[in-house]
């Protein structure tokens, strides 16, 4: 029996040699962000230009869950590791294009995407990443890229300790430099890495890079 158990648990590369990537949707124009539910391989969220979609059957079907809000552009989505019903969404595409679509800040759902509450950061323009404390869904960090067409102070890394009621800017480098990435150490939520990126454009010019760019 022990030998059989070992054989069943052994994963060989040949078992997956015939598998290929395939398009499972959703039909959303372009996808900027995805998030799954820890422990449940059937539930996924996918967001981008055309809104936020949810699948509960591993991508076989998708439902639009954000179409009653004022914006449709999604830059980041994250599910709370400690509670899969809590979902945070940052609006506004963070991928700098000539036709990038802007958002109006952060949102939160307490029921798996059925209803949403606007959490502020209205002038953020675009949100690149969200990191949620694995033990405390009220403690959240957000990488805000900012308004790519205008200098503004609402860019950098923001933190909330009360589930989005209030926000504090904890990393910033001027009104043209936003946060392009964010990652939290899953073994220690006090350890974070953030990327800063000076990025802005006009209809005829793209600026990418500045003196404060880098990993923090």
C-alpha positions as CSV (number, residue, x, y, z in Angstrom):
1,X,0.0,0.0,0.0
2,X,2.8,2.4,0.8
3,X,4.4,1.7,-2.6
4,X,1.1,2.4,-4.3
5,X,0.7,5.6,-2.5
6,X,4.1,6.8,-3.5
7,X,3.4,5.9,-7.1
8,X,0.1,7.8,-7.1
9,X,1.8,10.9,-5.6
10,X,4.7,10.8,-8.1
11,X,4.3,13.5,-10.8
12,X,6.2,12.7,-14.0
13,X,6.7,15.3,-16.7
14,X,5.4,12.7,-19.2
15,X,2.0,12.9,-17.6
16,X,1.6,16.5,-18.9
17,X,3.5,16.2,-22.2
18,X,0.3,16.2,-24.3
19,X,-1.2,19.2,-22.6
20,X,-1.2,22.6,-24.4
21,X,-2.4,26.1,-23.6
22,X,-5.8,27.0,-25.0
23,X,-7.9,30.1,-24.9
24,X,-10.7,29.8,-22.3
25,X,-12.0,33.4,-22.5
26,X,-13.5,35.6,-21.4
27,X,-14.2,37.7,-24.5
28,X,-13.0,40.9,-22.9
29,X,-10.9,42.8,-25.4
30,X,-7.7,42.4,-23.5
31,X,-6.9,40.9,-20.0
32,X,-4.7,42.8,-17.6
33,X,-5.1,40.9,-14.4
34,X,-6.2,37.5,-13.1
35,X,-6.6,36.0,-9.6
36,X,-7.7,32.6,-8.2
37,X,-9.0,31.4,-4.9
38,X,-6.5,29.5,-2.8
39,X,-7.6,25.9,-2.3
40,X,-10.3,26.0,-5.0
41,X,-9.0,25.5,-8.6
42,X,-12.5,26.2,-10.0
43,X,-12.9,29.9,-9.1
44,X,-11.0,32.6,-11.0
45,X,-11.4,36.3,-11.7
46,X,-10.1,38.0,-14.9
47,X,-10.2,41.7,-15.5
48,X,-9.1,44.2,-18.2
49,X,-10.5,46.7,-20.6
50,X,-14.0,45.3,-20.7
51,X,-14.6,44.8,-17.0
52,X,-14.3,42.0,-14.4
53,X,-15.4,38.4,-15.1
54,X,-15.7,35.4,-12.7
55,X,-15.6,31.7,-13.4
56,X,-16.7,29.1,-10.9
57,X,-16.1,26.1,-13.2
58,X,-12.4,26.4,-14.0
59,X,-12.9,28.7,-17.0
60,X,-15.7,26.7,-18.8
61,X,-18.0,29.7,-18.4
62,X,-17.6,33.4,-17.3
63,X,-20.0,35.9,-15.8
64,X,-19.5,39.7,-15.8
65,X,-19.6,40.8,-12.2
66,X,-18.6,44.5,-12.4
67,X,-20.9,45.9,-15.1
68,X,-23.0,47.9,-12.7
69,X,-20.1,50.2,-11.7
70,X,-19.2,53.5,-13.3
71,X,-16.0,52.2,-15.0
72,X,-15.2,49.0,-16.9
73,X,-11.4,49.2,-17.0
74,X,-9.7,46.8,-14.5
75,X,-6.0,47.0,-13.6
76,X,-5.7,44.7,-10.7
77,X,-7.8,42.1,-8.8
78,X,-6.9,40.1,-5.7
79,X,-8.8,37.6,-3.5
80,X,-8.1,37.7,0.3
81,X,-6.2,34.5,1.2
82,X,-8.0,34.3,4.5
83,X,-11.5,34.8,3.1
84,X,-12.4,34.0,-0.5
85,X,-15.5,36.2,-0.3
86,X,-13.4,39.3,0.0
87,X,-12.2,40.6,-3.4
88,X,-10.3,43.9,-4.0
89,X,-10.3,45.5,-7.4
90,X,-8.2,48.4,-8.7
91,X,-9.5,50.2,-11.8
92,X,-7.6,51.6,-14.7
93,X,-5.3,49.7,-17.0
94,X,-1.6,50.0,-15.9
95,X,-0.2,49.0,-19.3
96,X,0.8,52.2,-21.0
97,X,-0.7,52.4,-24.5
98,X,-1.9,55.2,-26.7
99,X,-5.4,54.2,-26.0
100,X,-5.2,53.2,-22.3
101,X,-8.5,53.3,-20.4
102,X,-8.6,55.0,-16.9
103,X,-10.4,54.1,-13.7
104,X,-11.7,55.8,-10.6
105,X,-9.9,54.0,-7.8
106,X,-10.4,51.0,-5.6
107,X,-13.4,48.7,-5.0
108,X,-14.1,45.9,-2.6
109,X,-16.6,43.0,-2.6
110,X,-17.6,41.1,0.5
111,X,-19.7,38.5,-1.3
112,X,-17.4,37.1,-4.0
113,X,-18.2,39.8,-6.6
114,X,-22.0,40.1,-6.3
115,X,-21.9,43.6,-4.9
116,X,-19.2,46.3,-4.7
117,X,-18.2,49.2,-2.5
118,X,-16.1,52.1,-3.8
119,X,-13.1,52.7,-1.5
120,X,-11.6,55.9,-2.8
121,X,-8.3,56.7,-4.5
122,X,-10.5,58.3,-7.1
123,X,-7.7,60.2,-8.8
124,X,-5.4,57.2,-9.1
125,X,-5.9,56.8,-12.8
126,X,-4.6,53.2,-13.0
127,X,-3.8,50.5,-10.4
128,X,-1.1,47.9,-11.2
129,X,-1.1,45.5,-8.3
130,X,-2.8,44.6,-5.0
131,X,-1.3,42.7,-2.1
132,X,-3.4,41.5,0.8
133,X,-2.1,40.4,4.2
134,X,-2.7,36.6,4.2
135,X,-4.0,36.8,7.8
136,X,-5.8,40.1,7.8
137,X,-8.0,41.1,4.9
138,X,-8.3,44.6,6.2
139,X,-4.6,45.2,5.7
140,X,-4.0,45.9,2.0
141,X,-1.2,47.5,-0.1
142,X,-1.9,48.9,-3.6
143,X,0.5,49.8,-6.4
144,X,-0.9,52.9,-8.1
145,X,0.6,53.8,-11.5
146,X,-1.3,57.1,-11.7
147,X,-2.7,59.2,-14.5
148,X,-0.4,58.6,-17.4
149,X,-1.5,61.9,-19.2
150,X,-1.3,64.3,-16.2
151,X,1.1,64.7,-13.3
152,X,-0.8,63.9,-10.0
153,X,0.1,63.1,-6.4
154,X,-2.1,60.0,-6.1
155,X,0.5,57.6,-7.3
156,X,3.0,55.2,-5.6
157,X,2.2,52.6,-3.0
158,X,-0.8,53.1,-0.7
159,X,-1.7,51.1,2.5
160,X,-5.0,50.6,4.3
161,X,-5.4,49.0,7.7
162,X,-9.2,49.3,7.8
163,X,-10.3,47.5,4.6
164,X,-10.2,50.6,2.4
165,X,-11.9,53.2,4.6
166,X,-8.7,55.2,4.8
167,X,-5.5,55.1,2.8
168,X,-1.9,56.2,3.6
169,X,0.8,56.7,1.0
170,X,3.8,54.7,2.1
171,X,6.1,54.9,-1.0
172,X,6.3,57.8,-3.5
173,X,8.7,59.5,-5.8
174,X,7.0,62.6,-7.3
175,X,4.0,63.3,-9.4
176,X,5.3,61.5,-12.5
177,X,6.5,58.3,-10.9
178,X,4.0,55.6,-10.1
179,X,4.2,52.0,-8.7
180,X,4.4,49.4,-11.5
181,X,4.5,46.3,-9.3
182,X,4.1,45.0,-5.8
183,X,4.7,41.6,-4.1
184,X,4.3,40.5,-0.5
185,X,6.4,37.8,1.2
186,X,3.7,35.1,2.0
187,X,5.7,34.0,5.0
188,X,6.0,37.5,6.4
189,X,3.5,40.2,5.3
190,X,5.8,42.9,6.6
191,X,8.3,42.2,3.8
192,X,7.2,43.8,0.5
193,X,8.8,44.6,-2.8
194,X,7.6,47.4,-5.0
195,X,8.7,48.7,-8.4
196,X,8.6,52.4,-9.3
197,X,8.3,53.6,-12.8
198,X,8.3,57.1,-14.2
199,X,5.9,56.8,-17.1
200,X,3.7,59.4,-18.9
201,X,2.7,60.3,-22.4
202,X,1.1,62.9,-24.6
203,X,-0.6,62.2,-27.9
204,X,2.7,62.5,-29.7
205,X,5.3,61.4,-27.0
206,X,6.0,58.5,-24.6
207,X,8.3,58.9,-21.6
208,X,9.4,55.6,-20.0
209,X,12.0,55.7,-17.2
210,X,13.4,58.2,-14.7
211,X,16.0,58.6,-11.9
212,X,13.7,57.1,-9.2
213,X,12.9,53.9,-11.1
214,X,13.8,50.7,-9.6
215,X,13.0,48.0,-7.0
216,X,12.2,49.1,-3.4
